[in-house]
Amino acid sequence: MFEFNEKQLWKDRAGQTAKEYGQYLKYIFNGHLVIVLVFLLGTAAFYYQAWLKTIPDDFPVALIMSIILTFFLTNSPTYTFLKDADRIFLIAVEMKMKKYFLKSMVVSFVIQGYLLLILLAALMPLYAQVHGGDFSRFWYLLIVLLITKGANLLIRWHVQYYVNVHYHYTDTVVRFFVNLAILYLLFADASPYFILVLLLIMAFLLVYFQKETSKKGLNWEYLIEQDEKRLASFYRFANMFTEVPKLRNRIKRRRLLDLLFSRIPYAKDKVFAHLYWRTYIRAGDYFGLTLRLTVISGIFIFFLSFGPGQVFISVLFVFLTGLQLLPLWNAYDNKLWITIYPVESSYREKAFKQIMATILGWQGFVLTLIIALKGDFLYAVISLIVNGAFIAFFVLMYINKKVKHS
């Protein structure tokens, strides 16, 4: 007779998940990305420190920090490591899995608490700048954040018992504003008694939902769906660095961008141009990734950098975008039908290089335009020249080396 072993199940699921994440993380944090991240973090830290010296004493630190951290507090999922088949095989032993889900909540709290620690540490110089350089309140702030995070995790766990998603949305909105009020009072150095009152409201919400859902069964569909979404997001991210066989690519037609395809002539030497452009626009997340990196780098340049730093950041993000788009070359490696096309193999390499040059060229131009809009016309010209030279090197030499080795 089969005997359910909750401890073994937890050990197997947590171990499998850690192994799978580790397998792809070693490809993600390869030499190139580490170098880029080091330069990026170093540049961001330099400009962050320079910017801090310019902020006035009445700068709304409390409001800004509370808004940023509220999003991290409100988003409080529980990592259950459930799989699709569990809705059939584990539902019968739901009552025996209390310790399993308790361990899931502890792991979720540790991971999310660690992220809060990093974020608070990054924001503390901003807080200290308008508080006379005082860092002594760091541990007090962190303790309140962790208590609030724990309350959010517990409340969210009980809310997921509701099948009606209306309760989920309502809970998210309510917790968002309660969290915002707690953090604003916290960073505005309000009396701890006011913060305690709001924490008691969180405790009331927890007790209320705990009582209301005490006789409900787990929402297996929701928990499994959330875990699958998180894993799919990680797969899509990892796919930018290496091939992920388990990834289910989503195809999304973007009709507004069909104009790009209409300009490509139907000719034998343009077969791969059609394929790669459609893959870039519609499949995976290549287009969205380019858009996000361009927006992030544009914000960095417009608000944080000045002088030569603008040129450096523009080239750095063009390089980062190029690295992230390299897996596009292997998009059709497992498709046998492209090998029987009556076209020369050199057309594929030519099309890929042209597409990469076009994408990176437009990104470099947009970032240069942002520098020009700030009035730094000299650095805008320098950025245009440096980006052009770098893109030529990247496409003609760096990509060529990668293509030959694939």
C-alpha positions, 0 to 999 in steps of 0.5 A, a space after each residue: 500500500 502506498 504511503 504518502 511521504 510529505 518530507 520526501 516530496 518536499 525534498 524532491 521538489 525543492 531539490 529538482 527546482 534548485 537544480 533546474 534553476 542552477 543549470 540555467 543560471 550558470 549559462 546566464 551568468 557567463 563571462 560576458 554578462 558578468 562583465 556587463 553587469 559589473 560595468 553597469 552596477 559600477 556606473 549606476 553606483 557612481 552616478 547614484 552617488 553623484 546625484 545624491 549630492 544634488 538633492 535638496 533637504 526637502 526631497 520627498 524620500 519617504 514617498 519615493 521609497 514607500 512607493 518602490 518598496 510597496 510593490 515588493 511587499 504587495 507582491 507576495 506569492 508562495 513558491 509551492 513547486 507544484 506540477 500540473 499532475 498534482 491536481 489529480 494525484 495530490 488532492 487526495 492527500 491535501 490534509 497531509 501537506 500542511 508541513 509541505 506548504 509551511 516549508 514553502 512559505 518559509 522558503 518564500 519568506 526567506 527569498 523575498 525577505 532577502 530581496 527586500 534587504 538588498 533593495 533597502 540597502 540600495 535605498 538607504 543612502 537616499 534616506 540617509 542623505 536627507 537625515 544627516 547621513 544617519 544609517 542607524 535606523 537601518 535595522 529598525 526599518 528592515 524589521 518592520 519591512 520583514 514583519 509586513 512582508 510576513 503578514 502579506 505572505 500569510 494573507 495572500 496564502 489564505 486569499 488564494 483559497 477563493 476561486 473567484 479572482 475578484 477577491 484576489 484583486 480586491 485583496 491586492 488593492 487593499 494591501 497595496 494601500 495599507 502597505 503604502 501607508 505603513 511605509 510612508 509613516 515608517 520613512 517619514 519618521 512617524 511615531 511607532 504607535 501609528 505604524 503599530 495601528 496599521 500593522 494591527 489592521 494587517 493582523 485583523 485582515 489575516 485573522 479574518 481571511 484565516 477564519 473565512 477560508 478555514 473550511 475551504 479546500 486549496 485552490 490547486 488550479 491557481 497555485 499550479 498556474 502561478 508556479 507554471 507562470 513563474 517557471 515559464 518567465 524564467 525559461 523565457 529569460 534563460 532562453 536569451 542565453 541558451 537553448 531551453 527545450 522545455 520552453 513553450 514559445 508563445 507566438 503573438 502577431 503584432 499587426 502594427 509591425 507587419 509593415 516591416 515585412 511588407 518592405 522585404 521583397 519575396 526573393 530567394 536571397 531574402 528567405 531567412 530575412 523573412 523568417 528572422 524578422 517574423 521570429 524577432 517580432 512575433 516569437 519568444 520575447 526578443 522584441 519586448 526585450 529590445 524595447 525594455 532595454 532601450 527604455 531602461 537605458 534611455 531613463 539612465 541616460 536622461 536622468 542619471 548620466 552626464 558627460 562621457 557617461 552617456 556615451 558609455 551607457 548607450 554603448 553598454 546597452 547596445 552591447 547587452 541587447 546584442 548579447 541577448 539577441 544572439 540566440 535568435 540565430 539558433 531559433 530554427 536549429 531544430 527545424 528540419 525543413 529549413 535545411 531543404 530550402 533550395 537556397 545557399 546557406 550564406 543567405 542565412 548568415 547574411 540575413 541574421 547580420 543585417 537584422 542585428 545591424 538594423 536593430 542595434 543601429 536603431 537602438 543606438 540612434 534612439 539613445 543618441 537622440 535622447 542625449 541630443 534632446 538633453 542639449 549635449 550635442 557634442 556627446 550626441 555626435 560622439 555617441 553616434 560615431 562610437 555606437 556606429 563603430 561598435 555595431 560594425 565590430 559586433 556584427 562583422 567580427 563578434 557575431 561572425 565568431 559566434 556563428 562559425 562556432 555554432 
